[in-house]
């Protein structure tokens, strides 16, 4: 199993993710500058599957989802995978309009590096809070990262029912579905910080 990243390696991935979004919004060379300035260690060159999640505070100060996209397959080195996922989460999540320049300073980014996905022996093998789950049934599939069930206070059955609904299936469809589990190394920006890349 891949060893956890160091704190500085995690910071590098977060900075690259934010710079990738900034580059798309402002075309100011933020990503190239970050790549030149940061140290890409051997651990960051390992092929990893990853997701990038964006949240933003609402009027009441609570953070709401603003985008989340990634890959369950390790197709790119971690430092490249995070850039791809960040841009897709910001501009290609079909649930949301593309992120705007005005929203950029308030965005809070988190990265989830995934372990390989393995078939679950049964639904009972899913451990809420530890496991992310992918459901496949009738040509449809859906995925929840490990933290989703904990964030919502779901039981295992509630998690699987919600996952089936996310796939566009009846809630009980999880009972006849193929289930796959994985874990993630998740880390993110401090939500109490203001704009993380100063803009002139």
Secondary structure, DSSP 4 states (H G I P E B T S, - for coil): -PPPPPHHHHHHHHHHHHHHHHHHHH-SSHHHHHHHHS---GGGGSEEEEEEEEEEE-TTS-EEEEEEEE-SS--EEHHHHHHHHHHHHHHT-TTSPPP-HHHHTT-EEEEEEEPPPEE-SSGGG--TTT-EEEEEETTEEEEE-HHHHHHHT--HHHHHHHHHHHTTS-GGGGGGSEEEEE-EEEEE--TT---SS---
